[in-house]
Amino acid sequence: MQREDIKMLVNKWWDIYNDESLDYKKPATATDVGQPEAVNLQPFIAALSDAGAVKYVTAPSAA
């Protein structure tokens, strides 16, 4: 790579790094607005019961 190419690449990286639209923004929840959050867990629990037991095999350590 030429020096000009590296400078352009670094400038583009800084443009992306400084772009505030890419910053993480915690999504607003109902409790943030002051309303209680009502969640019905029955469908989720029923789906878990229908799925049955989860079978898994532990992987060896990478160390």
PDB file of N, CA, C and O in Angstrom:
ATOM      1  N   MET A   1       0.839  -1.190   0.000  1.00  0.00           N
ATOM      2  CA  MET A   1       0.000   0.000   0.000  1.00  0.00           C
ATOM      3  C   MET A   1       0.880   1.249   0.000  1.00  0.00           C
ATOM      4  O   MET A   1       1.956   1.294   0.596  1.00  0.00           O
ATOM      5  N   GLN A   2       0.382   2.220  -0.675  1.00  0.00           N
ATOM      6  CA  GLN A   2       1.081   3.497  -0.711  1.00  0.00           C
ATOM      7  C   GLN A   2       0.675   4.333   0.500  1.00  0.00           C
ATOM      8  O   GLN A   2      -0.353   4.076   1.127  1.00  0.00           O
ATOM      9  N   ARG A   3       1.478   5.316   0.816  1.00  0.00           N
ATOM     10  CA  ARG A   3       1.220   6.178   1.967  1.00  0.00           C
ATOM     11  C   ARG A   3      -0.144   6.872   1.861  1.00  0.00           C
ATOM     12  O   ARG A   3      -0.847   7.017   2.862  1.00  0.00           O
ATOM     13  N   GLU A   4      -0.512   7.294   0.659  1.00  0.00           N
ATOM     14  CA  GLU A   4      -1.807   7.977   0.465  1.00  0.00           C
ATOM     15  C   GLU A   4      -2.967   7.022   0.733  1.00  0.00           C
ATOM     16  O   GLU A   4      -3.998   7.422   1.274  1.00  0.00           O
ATOM     17  N   ASP A   5      -2.793   5.770   0.353  1.00  0.00           N
ATOM     18  CA  ASP A   5      -3.830   4.765   0.591  1.00  0.00           C
ATOM     19  C   ASP A   5      -4.031   4.533   2.083  1.00  0.00           C
ATOM     20  O   ASP A   5      -5.162   4.410   2.553  1.00  0.00           O
ATOM     21  N   ILE A   6      -2.941   4.475   2.814  1.00  0.00           N
ATOM     22  CA  ILE A   6      -3.024   4.261   4.264  1.00  0.00           C
ATOM     23  C   ILE A   6      -3.674   5.460   4.935  1.00  0.00           C
ATOM     24  O   ILE A   6      -4.493   5.294   5.839  1.00  0.00           O
ATOM     25  N   LYS A   7      -3.321   6.666   4.504  1.00  0.00           N
ATOM     26  CA  LYS A   7      -3.936   7.871   5.076  1.00  0.00           C
ATOM     27  C   LYS A   7      -5.442   7.881   4.814  1.00  0.00           C
ATOM     28  O   LYS A   7      -6.224   8.226   5.700  1.00  0.00           O
ATOM     29  N   MET A   8      -5.852   7.503   3.593  1.00  0.00           N
ATOM     30  CA  MET A   8      -7.276   7.468   3.259  1.00  0.00           C
ATOM     31  C   MET A   8      -7.993   6.425   4.111  1.00  0.00           C
ATOM     32  O   MET A   8      -9.093   6.673   4.604  1.00  0.00           O
ATOM     33  N   LEU A   9      -7.375   5.267   4.283  1.00  0.00           N
ATOM     34  CA  LEU A   9      -7.965   4.203   5.088  1.00  0.00           C
ATOM     35  C   LEU A   9      -8.133   4.641   6.542  1.00  0.00           C
ATOM     36  O   LEU A   9      -9.175   4.390   7.147  1.00  0.00           O
ATOM     37  N   VAL A  10      -7.120   5.292   7.102  1.00  0.00           N
ATOM     38  CA  VAL A  10      -7.193   5.771   8.482  1.00  0.00           C
ATOM     39  C   VAL A  10      -8.270   6.848   8.618  1.00  0.00           C
ATOM     40  O   VAL A  10      -9.007   6.858   9.604  1.00  0.00           O
ATOM     41  N   ASN A  11      -8.367   7.740   7.655  1.00  0.00           N
ATOM     42  CA  ASN A  11      -9.396   8.793   7.709  1.00  0.00           C
ATOM     43  C   ASN A  11     -10.799   8.194   7.648  1.00  0.00           C
ATOM     44  O   ASN A  11     -11.698   8.643   8.358  1.00  0.00           O
ATOM     45  N   LYS A  12     -10.987   7.189   6.806  1.00  0.00           N
ATOM     46  CA  LYS A  12     -12.297   6.539   6.739  1.00  0.00           C
ATOM     47  C   LYS A  12     -12.611   5.825   8.053  1.00  0.00           C
ATOM     48  O   LYS A  12     -13.755   5.839   8.509  1.00  0.00           O
ATOM     49  N   TRP A  13     -11.598   5.198   8.665  1.00  0.00           N
ATOM     50  CA  TRP A  13     -11.816   4.526   9.939  1.00  0.00           C
ATOM     51  C   TRP A  13     -12.254   5.537  10.990  1.00  0.00           C
ATOM     52  O   TRP A  13     -13.191   5.278  11.745  1.00  0.00           O
ATOM     53  N   TRP A  14     -11.586   6.683  11.045  1.00  0.00           N
ATOM     54  CA  TRP A  14     -11.959   7.712  12.023  1.00  0.00           C
ATOM     55  C   TRP A  14     -13.360   8.249  11.752  1.00  0.00           C
ATOM     56  O   TRP A  14     -14.091   8.547  12.697  1.00  0.00           O
ATOM     57  N   ASP A  15     -13.753   8.381  10.481  1.00  0.00           N
ATOM     58  CA  ASP A  15     -15.115   8.818  10.160  1.00  0.00           C
ATOM     59  C   ASP A  15     -16.135   7.850  10.735  1.00  0.00           C
ATOM     60  O   ASP A  15     -17.147   8.269  11.296  1.00  0.00           O
ATOM     61  N   ILE A  16     -15.874   6.562  10.598  1.00  0.00           N
ATOM     62  CA  ILE A  16     -16.795   5.553  11.141  1.00  0.00           C
ATOM     63  C   ILE A  16     -16.757   5.578  12.664  1.00  0.00           C
ATOM     64  O   ILE A  16     -17.803   5.499  13.309  1.00  0.00           O
ATOM     65  N   TYR A  17     -15.575   5.687  13.240  1.00  0.00           N
ATOM     66  CA  TYR A  17     -15.424   5.693  14.700  1.00  0.00           C
ATOM     67  C   TYR A  17     -16.147   6.876  15.330  1.00  0.00           C
ATOM     68  O   TYR A  17     -16.720   6.742  16.411  1.00  0.00           O
ATOM     69  N   ASN A  18     -16.130   8.016  14.680  1.00  0.00           N
ATOM     70  CA  ASN A  18     -16.739   9.228  15.240  1.00  0.00           C
ATOM     71  C   ASN A  18     -18.207   9.402  14.856  1.00  0.00           C
ATOM     72  O   ASN A  18     -18.831  10.381  15.267  1.00  0.00           O
ATOM     73  N   ASP A  19     -18.768   8.489  14.089  1.00  0.00           N
ATOM     74  CA  ASP A  19     -20.163   8.585  13.665  1.00  0.00           C
ATOM     75  C   ASP A  19     -21.085   8.264  14.841  1.00  0.00           C
ATOM     76  O   ASP A  19     -21.158   7.119  15.288  1.00  0.00           O
ATOM     77  N   GLU A  20     -21.785   9.280  15.336  1.00  0.00           N
ATOM     78  CA  GLU A  20     -22.648   9.096  16.511  1.00  0.00           C
ATOM     79  C   GLU A  20     -23.878   8.256  16.209  1.00  0.00           C
ATOM     80  O   GLU A  20     -24.479   7.697  17.126  1.00  0.00           O
ATOM     81  N   SER A  21     -24.264   8.156  14.947  1.00  0.00           N
ATOM     82  CA  SER A  21     -25.441   7.343  14.615  1.00  0.00           C
ATOM     83  C   SER A  21     -25.167   5.853  14.822  1.00  0.00           C
ATOM     84  O   SER A  21     -26.102   5.054  14.881  1.00  0.00           O
ATOM     85  N   LEU A  22     -23.893   5.478  14.931  1.00  0.00           N
ATOM     86  CA  LEU A  22     -23.540   4.076  15.156  1.00  0.00           C
ATOM     87  C   LEU A  22     -23.368   3.749  16.632  1.00  0.00           C
ATOM     88  O   LEU A  22     -23.099   2.597  16.974  1.00  0.00           O
ATOM     89  N   ASP A  23     -23.516   4.732  17.516  1.00  0.00           N
ATOM     90  CA  ASP A  23     -23.380   4.495  18.945  1.00  0.00           C
ATOM     91  C   ASP A  23     -24.539   3.639  19.442  1.00  0.00           C
ATOM     92  O   ASP A  23     -25.663   3.750  18.953  1.00  0.00           O
ATOM     93  N   TYR A  24     -24.249   2.784  20.422  1.00  0.00           N
ATOM     94  CA  TYR A  24     -25.292   1.944  21.008  1.00  0.00           C
ATOM     95  C   TYR A  24     -26.229   2.799  21.840  1.00  0.00           C
ATOM     96  O   TYR A  24     -25.795   3.586  22.681  1.00  0.00           O
ATOM     97  N   LYS A  25     -27.502   2.635  21.596  1.00  0.00           N
ATOM     98  CA  LYS A  25     -28.521   3.318  22.382  1.00  0.00           C
ATOM     99  C   LYS A  25     -29.427   2.256  22.965  1.00  0.00           C
ATOM    100  O   LYS A  25     -30.044   1.482  22.233  1.00  0.00           O
ATOM    101  N   LYS A  26     -29.505   2.219  24.292  1.00  0.00           N
ATOM    102  CA  LYS A  26     -30.349   1.239  24.965  1.00  0.00           C
ATOM    103  C   LYS A  26     -31.793   1.463  24.536  1.00  0.00           C
ATOM    104  O   LYS A  26     -32.294   2.584  24.622  1.00  0.00           O
ATOM    105  N   PRO A  27     -32.466   0.420  24.077  1.00  0.00           N
ATOM    106  CA  PRO A  27     -33.861   0.599  23.652  1.00  0.00           C
ATOM    107  C   PRO A  27     -34.753   0.975  24.835  1.00  0.00           C
ATOM    108  O   PRO A  27     -34.589   0.468  25.945  1.00  0.00           O
ATOM    109  N   ALA A  28     -35.682   1.860  24.574  1.00  0.00           N
ATOM    110  CA  ALA A  28     -36.610   2.291  25.610  1.00  0.00           C
ATOM    111  C   ALA A  28     -37.575   1.152  25.924  1.00  0.00           C
ATOM    112  O   ALA A  28     -38.088   0.495  25.018  1.00  0.00           O
ATOM    113  N   THR A  29     -37.814   0.926  27.199  1.00  0.00           N
ATOM    114  CA  THR A  29     -38.763  -0.101  27.615  1.00  0.00           C
ATOM    115  C   THR A  29     -39.986   0.578  28.205  1.00  0.00           C
ATOM    116  O   THR A  29     -39.996   1.788  28.431  1.00  0.00           O
ATOM    117  N   ALA A  30     -40.995  -0.205  28.445  1.00  0.00           N
ATOM    118  CA  ALA A  30     -42.221   0.340  29.011  1.00  0.00           C
ATOM    119  C   ALA A  30     -41.967   0.908  30.404  1.00  0.00           C
ATOM    120  O   ALA A  30     -42.611   1.879  30.800  1.00  0.00           O
ATOM    121  N   THR A  31     -41.040   0.318  31.150  1.00  0.00           N
ATOM    122  CA  THR A  31     -40.770   0.822  32.497  1.00  0.00           C
ATOM    123  C   THR A  31     -40.051   2.166  32.452  1.00  0.00           C
ATOM    124  O   THR A  31     -40.184   2.961  33.382  1.00  0.00           O
ATOM    125  N   ASP A  32     -39.282   2.442  31.375  1.00  0.00           N
ATOM    126  CA  ASP A  32     -38.624   3.736  31.238  1.00  0.00           C
ATOM    127  C   ASP A  32     -39.658   4.848  31.050  1.00  0.00           C
ATOM    128  O   ASP A  32     -39.442   5.984  31.473  1.00  0.00           O
ATOM    129  N   VAL A  33     -40.766   4.516  30.420  1.00  0.00           N
ATOM    130  CA  VAL A  33     -41.805   5.502  30.144  1.00  0.00           C
ATOM    131  C   VAL A  33     -42.718   5.673  31.355  1.00  0.00           C
ATOM    132  O   VAL A  33     -43.508   6.616  31.394  1.00  0.00           O
ATOM    133  N   GLY A  34     -42.628   4.793  32.331  1.00  0.00           N
ATOM    134  CA  GLY A  34     -43.442   4.897  33.527  1.00  0.00           C
ATOM    135  C   GLY A  34     -44.610   3.937  33.557  1.00  0.00           C
ATOM    136  O   GLY A  34     -45.406   3.957  34.495  1.00  0.00           O
ATOM    137  N   GLN A  35     -44.725   3.090  32.537  1.00  0.00           N
ATOM    138  CA  GLN A  35     -45.814   2.118  32.503  1.00  0.00           C
ATOM    139  C   GLN A  35     -45.265   0.762  32.938  1.00  0.00           C
ATOM    140  O   GLN A  35     -44.155   0.389  32.556  1.00  0.00           O
ATOM    141  N   PRO A  36     -46.031   0.030  33.731  1.00  0.00           N
ATOM    142  CA  PRO A  36     -45.559  -1.299  34.136  1.00  0.00           C
ATOM    143  C   PRO A  36     -45.513  -2.230  32.933  1.00  0.00           C
ATOM    144  O   PRO A  36     -46.378  -2.179  32.059  1.00  0.00           O
ATOM    145  N   GLU A  37     -44.505  -3.072  32.902  1.00  0.00           N
ATOM    146  CA  GLU A  37     -44.332  -3.994  31.795  1.00  0.00           C
ATOM    147  C   GLU A  37     -44.997  -5.324  32.142  1.00  0.00           C
ATOM    148  O   GLU A  37     -44.573  -6.014  33.069  1.00  0.00           O
ATOM    149  N   ALA A  38     -46.036  -5.677  31.394  1.00  0.00           N
ATOM    150  CA  ALA A  38     -46.748  -6.933  31.613  1.00  0.00           C
ATOM    151  C   ALA A  38     -46.319  -7.933  30.556  1.00  0.00           C
ATOM    152  O   ALA A  38     -46.494  -7.701  29.360  1.00  0.00           O
ATOM    153  N   VAL A  39     -45.758  -9.045  31.003  1.00  0.00           N
ATOM    154  CA  VAL A  39     -45.296 -10.077  30.085  1.00  0.00           C
ATOM    155  C   VAL A  39     -45.973 -11.382  30.462  1.00  0.00           C
ATOM    156  O   VAL A  39     -45.934 -11.809  31.616  1.00  0.00           O
ATOM    157  N   ASN A  40     -46.591 -12.005  29.475  1.00  0.00           N
ATOM    158  CA  ASN A  40     -47.243 -13.286  29.686  1.00  0.00           C
ATOM    159  C   ASN A  40     -46.249 -14.380  29.302  1.00  0.00           C
ATOM    160  O   ASN A  40     -45.925 -14.536  28.124  1.00  0.00           O
ATOM    161  N   LEU A  41     -45.766 -15.134  30.279  1.00  0.00           N
ATOM    162  CA  LEU A  41     -44.773 -16.163  30.025  1.00  0.00           C
ATOM    163  C   LEU A  41     -45.374 -17.528  29.723  1.00  0.00           C
ATOM    164  O   LEU A  41     -44.636 -18.463  29.411  1.00  0.00           O
ATOM    165  N   GLN A  42     -46.673 -17.665  29.805  1.00  0.00           N
ATOM    166  CA  GLN A  42     -47.304 -18.968  29.594  1.00  0.00           C
ATOM    167  C   GLN A  42     -46.997 -19.563  28.222  1.00  0.00           C
ATOM    168  O   GLN A  42     -46.669 -20.748  28.163  1.00  0.00           O
ATOM    169  N   PRO A  43     -47.079 -18.820  27.112  1.00  0.00           N
ATOM    170  CA  PRO A  43     -46.756 -19.424  25.813  1.00  0.00           C
ATOM    171  C   PRO A  43     -45.300 -19.895  25.741  1.00  0.00           C
ATOM    172  O   PRO A  43     -45.009 -20.925  25.132  1.00  0.00           O
ATOM    173  N   PHE A  44     -44.403 -19.157  26.351  1.00  0.00           N
ATOM    174  CA  PHE A  44     -42.994 -19.530  26.357  1.00  0.00           C
ATOM    175  C   PHE A  44     -42.775 -20.807  27.159  1.00  0.00           C
ATOM    176  O   PHE A  44     -42.054 -21.702  26.718  1.00  0.00           O
ATOM    177  N   ILE A  45     -43.391 -20.897  28.328  1.00  0.00           N
ATOM    178  CA  ILE A  45     -43.262 -22.082  29.174  1.00  0.00           C
ATOM    179  C   ILE A  45     -43.880 -23.301  28.481  1.00  0.00           C
ATOM    180  O   ILE A  45     -43.343 -24.405  28.564  1.00  0.00           O
ATOM    181  N   ALA A  46     -44.998 -23.096  27.805  1.00  0.00           N
ATOM    182  CA  ALA A  46     -45.638 -24.198  27.080  1.00  0.00           C
ATOM    183  C   ALA A  46     -44.741 -24.686  25.943  1.00  0.00           C
ATOM    184  O   ALA A  46     -44.640 -25.891  25.713  1.00  0.00           O
ATOM    185  N   ALA A  47     -44.093 -23.770  25.235  1.00  0.00           N
ATOM    186  CA  ALA A  47     -43.198 -24.159  24.141  1.00  0.00           C
ATOM    187  C   ALA A  47     -41.994 -24.919  24.672  1.00  0.00           C
ATOM    188  O   ALA A  47     -41.547 -25.879  24.046  1.00  0.00           O
ATOM    189  N   LEU A  48     -41.467 -24.508  25.808  1.00  0.00           N
ATOM    190  CA  LEU A  48     -40.344 -25.225  26.413  1.00  0.00           C
ATOM    191  C   LEU A  48     -40.754 -26.630  26.830  1.00  0.00           C
ATOM    192  O   LEU A  48     -39.987 -27.579  26.669  1.00  0.00           O
ATOM    193  N   SER A  49     -41.962 -26.764  27.365  1.00  0.00           N
ATOM    194  CA  SER A  49     -42.441 -28.081  27.779  1.00  0.00           C
ATOM    195  C   SER A  49     -42.625 -28.988  26.575  1.00  0.00           C
ATOM    196  O   SER A  49     -42.333 -30.181  26.650  1.00  0.00           O
ATOM    197  N   ASP A  50     -43.107 -28.438  25.460  1.00  0.00           N
ATOM    198  CA  ASP A  50     -43.297 -29.223  24.245  1.00  0.00           C
ATOM    199  C   ASP A  50     -41.965 -29.654  23.646  1.00  0.00           C
ATOM    200  O   ASP A  50     -41.878 -30.725  23.045  1.00  0.00           O
ATOM    201  N   ALA A  51     -40.941 -28.848  23.799  1.00  0.00           N
ATOM    202  CA  ALA A  51     -39.632 -29.156  23.210  1.00  0.00           C
ATOM    203  C   ALA A  51     -38.977 -30.332  23.912  1.00  0.00           C
ATOM    204  O   ALA A  51     -38.215 -31.072  23.290  1.00  0.00           O
ATOM    205  N   GLY A  52     -39.253 -30.518  25.177  1.00  0.00           N
ATOM    206  CA  GLY A  52     -38.673 -31.633  25.913  1.00  0.00           C
ATOM    207  C   GLY A  52     -37.279 -31.313  26.414  1.00  0.00           C
ATOM    208  O   GLY A  52     -36.866 -30.154  26.458  1.00  0.00           O
ATOM    209  N   ALA A  53     -36.570 -32.349  26.788  1.00  0.00           N
ATOM    210  CA  ALA A  53     -35.239 -32.170  27.359  1.00  0.00           C
ATOM    211  C   ALA A  53     -34.238 -31.799  26.274  1.00  0.00           C
ATOM    212  O   ALA A  53     -34.330 -32.278  25.144  1.00  0.00           O
ATOM    213  N   VAL A  54     -33.304 -30.964  26.616  1.00  0.00           N
ATOM    214  CA  VAL A  54     -32.263 -30.562  25.687  1.00  0.00           C
ATOM    215  C   VAL A  54     -31.056 -31.477  25.890  1.00  0.00           C
ATOM    216  O   VAL A  54     -30.548 -31.622  27.002  1.00  0.00           O
ATOM    217  N   LYS A  55     -30.611 -32.086  24.798  1.00  0.00           N
ATOM    218  CA  LYS A  55     -29.462 -32.968  24.862  1.00  0.00           C
ATOM    219  C   LYS A  55     -28.249 -32.216  24.367  1.00  0.00           C
ATOM    220  O   LYS A  55     -28.306 -31.553  23.331  1.00  0.00           O
ATOM    221  N   TYR A  56     -27.154 -32.311  25.097  1.00  0.00           N
ATOM    222  CA  TYR A  56     -25.940 -31.624  24.690  1.00  0.00           C
ATOM    223  C   TYR A  56     -24.731 -32.434  25.112  1.00  0.00           C
ATOM    224  O   TYR A  56     -24.812 -33.266  26.015  1.00  0.00           O
ATOM    225  N   VAL A  57     -23.624 -32.189  24.463  1.00  0.00           N
ATOM    226  CA  VAL A  57     -22.362 -32.823  24.777  1.00  0.00           C
ATOM    227  C   VAL A  57     -21.381 -31.708  25.078  1.00  0.00           C
ATOM    228  O   VAL A  57     -21.237 -30.773  24.289  1.00  0.00           O
ATOM    229  N   THR A  58     -20.713 -31.798  26.200  1.00  0.00           N
ATOM    230  CA  THR A  58     -19.756 -30.764  26.538  1.00  0.00           C
ATOM    231  C   THR A  58     -18.529 -30.886  25.640  1.00  0.00           C
ATOM    232  O   THR A  58     -18.080 -31.988  25.323  1.00  0.00           O
ATOM    233  N   ALA A  59     -18.004 -29.749  25.243  1.00  0.00           N
ATOM    234  CA  ALA A  59     -16.823 -29.730  24.382  1.00  0.00           C
ATOM    235  C   ALA A  59     -15.571 -29.714  25.250  1.00  0.00           C
ATOM    236  O   ALA A  59     -15.594 -29.194  26.366  1.00  0.00           O
ATOM    237  N   PRO A  60     -14.492 -30.273  24.749  1.00  0.00           N
ATOM    238  CA  PRO A  60     -13.255 -30.232  25.526  1.00  0.00           C
ATOM    239  C   PRO A  60     -12.714 -28.805  25.579  1.00  0.00           C
ATOM    240  O   PRO A  60     -13.000 -27.984  24.707  1.00  0.00           O
ATOM    241  N   SER A  61     -11.950 -28.533  26.589  1.00  0.00           N
ATOM    242  CA  SER A  61     -11.348 -27.227  26.756  1.00  0.00           C
ATOM    243  C   SER A  61     -10.340 -26.963  25.646  1.00  0.00           C
ATOM    244  O   SER A  61      -9.658 -27.879  25.187  1.00  0.00           O
ATOM    245  N   ALA A  62     -10.249 -25.719  25.220  1.00  0.00           N
ATOM    246  CA  ALA A  62      -9.293 -25.366  24.174  1.00  0.00           C
ATOM    247  C   ALA A  62      -7.882 -25.227  24.737  1.00  0.00           C
ATOM    248  O   ALA A  62      -6.916 -25.119  23.981  1.00  0.00           O
ATOM    249  N   ALA A  63      -7.765 -25.231  26.053  1.00  0.00           N
ATOM    250  CA  ALA A  63      -6.456 -25.010  26.663  1.00  0.00           C
ATOM    251  C   ALA A  63      -5.596 -26.204  26.591  1.00  0.00           C
ATOM    252  O   ALA A  63      -4.459 -26.176  27.062  1.00  0.00           O
TER     253      ALA A  63
END
